[in-house]
């Protein structure tokens, strides 16, 4: 381990410069009042306030089919490409049914007829997981007929990466009356900085939405993005659902916009104030669907054999701690 006093002066200066750039960006980030004023003046969205739903309202949702959630997980084991095996699974679970729905897949670059480079394989892995999640969502609508279906991640991601299933999923949700909502923990969009181009300080030009909204909203408050500003075919809200000052994103189908307030209230109600902002039901599914390193490494040793598994183990994994 390198000690601070062992760093040479050149490296210390470089680190000092990098830290200074971070500090400058943080210092030039508009304060809460200024950011709210910029957003209000731009017309790109409006601030809304959600509320906790009553037990009676939650019972009414349960009577209409309850809430279902969908999440997926992917993990890989092996060594240097193409000596890689990837295990994926998606899960759907309802609040009013015991059955759990799983879709699973094993991938390996050596299983494809046409040769793939590593970047191409990673794109296939992303598309495959989105497809499994879309299938789980479709199955949840068919089997559970939920009033609300929460999907971990953006609906736009499913539209792009599972386009062969997206229209079928959308049609099923609209036909059954199931409200389809994507819940995004890691917001990477830049709709606010795009709308405020020329207004924001230079250091935060192009900043992500989560960065500009960090600490700007009260708990239970959201920023509803105006139609036409973002994600055609969807309505989006950035929302602070817990004590965590970092907001989450919520996607809803444009056709279901009239129910946006209900979805916001429901997600706010399902999220613990001490949590990271994600509804408890999705958190529960995340824990159940997650594929651990121990699981996939155990499968690799069982079906490949200890000797071959050892052959695939990268040298860095054999280093002493």
N, C-alpha and C positions, 0 to 999 in steps of 0.2 A: 504494500500500500504506500502511495506517495504522500509524504508529509508536506504541509504548506511551506515549511522552511527549506525544503529540498527543491522547490520549483526555481528555475532560473529566472532572472529578471525579465528577459524577453517574454517568457510565457506569462509571468505575472502582469506585465503591461498589456498583453493581448486580452487576458481575462478581465482586466480592469476596463478596457475599452468596450468589451462585450457587455459587461455589467452596466456600464454607463449608457449604452444604447437601450438596454431594457428599462433603465431608470427614466431615461428621456421619454420613452413611449408612454410609460405609466404616468409620468408627471404631466404630459400634454393631453392625456385623456380627459375629455370634458367632465366636470363634476355632475352630480345627479341633476341639479336644477337646470344646468345648461343643456345636458343631453335630452332631457324631457322637452325643453323648449325647442330645440332643434327638430326633434321628431314631430312635435305638434305643428310646427311651422311648415314642415316639408310636405305634409299631406300624405305621407307614405303609410300612415297607420294611426290607430287611436288606442288609448289606454282604456282597459276595461277592468272591472273588479268582480271576482268570483266569490262564491259563498259555499260554506259546508252544507251538504244536503241533509235533510232530516231522515230519520229512520223510516218514516212513512214513504218518502220519495224513493229510498233505496229498496224498500219492499215492493214498490210499484215496478221498479226496474227488474227485480227478481221475478215477478209475476209475468213479465213480458219476455222472459228468456234469460235474464241475468247478464253477467259480464263474462266474456271469454278473453283470453290473452294468448298471444303467439310470440314465441322467441326462438332463436336458433343459436347453434354453437358450432364452431369448427376448430379442429386442432390437428397438427401434423407432427409426425415423428419420422425419424430416419436420419439421413446424413446429407451430403452434398447432392444437389439436384443432378439426375432424376431419381436418386435413391430416397424417395419420399413417399409416405403413405398418409393420406388425409382422411380423417373421420369427421363426418358431419351429421347433425341431427337437428330437426325442428320439432317443436312441441306446441300443442294447443291444449288449454285447460279451461274449463268452465266453473263458475261459482255455483252452479246449480246441478251439476252432474258429476258422478264419480269417475267416469271414463276419462282417460288421458290419451290424446292422439299424438303419435310419433311418426315422423318420416325420417329415414336415415339413408346415408350413402357413404361408400368408401371410394376414394379416388387415388389414382397413382399415375404419374406421367407415362409410365411404361404400359398402361392399359389402353392408351389411345392409339388408333391406327396411324394417324398422322403425327409426326414428331412435333413436340411443343417445346418452346424455350421456357425459361423460368417465369418470365413476365406473362406469357400467354397462359401458362398453367395457373398463375395466381388469378387472372381474370376469369378463368373457368371455375375456379374455386368460389369466387365471389358470386358468379352467376348461378352456380349450383345451389349455394346456400339460400339465395333469394328464392329460387324455384321451390326448394323444400318448404320454406316459410309460407310461400303463396299456396302451396298444396295443403299445408296444415290449416291455413286460414279458410280455404275453401271447404275443407272437411269439417271445420268447426261450425261454419254456417249451415252446412247440410245436416249435421248431427245434433247440434245444440240449439240452432236458431236463436242466437243471443240477441239481446236488445242492443248491446254495444260490444264491438270486437276491438280490443286494443292490440296493436302490433308494435313490437319493439323496433324502433327505427322509422325512417321516413317512408311514406307511401310512394314518394317519387322514386326511391331506390327500387322498390318492387316493380314499378312501371317500367323502369329502364332495364334492370337486370333480370327480371322475370317477365319480359314482355309477352312471351308465349302464353302466359297464364293471367296476365293482369286484367284484360278485358273480361275474361270469364269471372274473375274474382269480383271485379267492380259490378258487373251485372248481377251476380248472386247477392251481393250486399244490397243493391237497390231494390231488387225483386222481393227480397225477404224483409226489407225494412230494417236490416241490421246497420247500425251506425259504425262506419269503418274509420278508425282513428289511428294515426301513426304517432308514436311518442318517441321523441328524439332527445337522448341525453347529451350526446356530443355534437353540439351545433357547430357547423363549419361554414355556414352560408355568410354572405356579405351584402345582404339586401339593404341594410341601413347605411353603410358607408357608401354604397352606390347611389342611394337617394340623396345623400348629404355631400356628394362630391363638390369640392370647392368651398365647403362650409367648415368641415372638420380641420383641425390642425394637421400639418403635413405628416407629423410622426405617426398619426393613427389613420392616415389614408389607407383604405383597403383592409381595415381591421375587421375581424369576424364579428358577427352579431352578438355572440355571447360576451365578447370582450367589452363592447360598447354598452351592453345592458347590465353588466355585472354591478349589482348593488343599486341599480337605478329604479327598480320596482319594489313595491311593498309585497309582503307575503300575500298570495292570493290575487295578485294583480297580473294582468297580461297586456301584451301589445298585439292587437289584431292588425295584421298587414292588410292594406287596402287591396281590393281586387285589381288585377292587372299589373301589380308591382312585382309579383313573385309567383312562381310555380303555377303555370297555366293549368286549369282544371282542378285546382285545389285551393283551399283556404287555409292560411297558416296563422298560428298564434305563438308568440314567444311568451312564456309564462313562468313566474316564480311561484312554485307550489309548496315550498318549505322554507326553513330558516336559512338554507344554503343560498347565498346571493347570486349564484350562477343559474341562469334560466334554462328551462327545457324548451323544446319545440313541439307543437301539436299540429298535425296535418289532418284535414278533413276533406272529403269529396265536395266539390263545388255544389253538386246536386243536393247535398245534405247540410248546406250552410245554415239553414233555419234552426238546426239543432246544435250549433256550435256552443251556445251558452250552456246547454245541458252537459255537453261533453267536458267543457272547462270545469264546471261545478263538480262533476263526477270525479275527474282526475284529481282535482284539488282535495276532494273528500277522501279519496283513497290513498293519499300521500301523507306519510307521517311527517309532522313538522320538524322532527329532528333528523329526518332522512336526507338523501341527496337529491330529492326532487322527483323521483320515479314512483308511480303508483305501486302499492304494496303487492298487488296481484301479479304485476309483471316482475317484480323483484323475486317473488316466490318461484315463478316459472323459470326465471334466469338461473336460479340455484339448482333447480331440478334438471334442466336441460344441459347445463355446462359439462363439457367433456374435459376431464382433468388430464394433466400430463401423465399421472400415474396410470390412468385407464388406458390411454393409447400406447404408452410404453410397455405396459403389461401385455396388451394384445400383440404388439410387435414381437416380443420375446416368445410368446406362446406359439404364434403361427409362423414365424420366420425361423425361430431357433436362436438360442443364446449366442452361438458362434457367429451367425450372420448378423444378428443385432449388434454384436460387438464391432463387426466390420463397418457398420454404418455410423457408429457413434463418432461425432466430430471430436477432434483432439482437444478442443477447448473445454468439452464436457468432462474430460478426464483430468483436467488440471486440479491440483490440490487447492483447497480453499485458503 
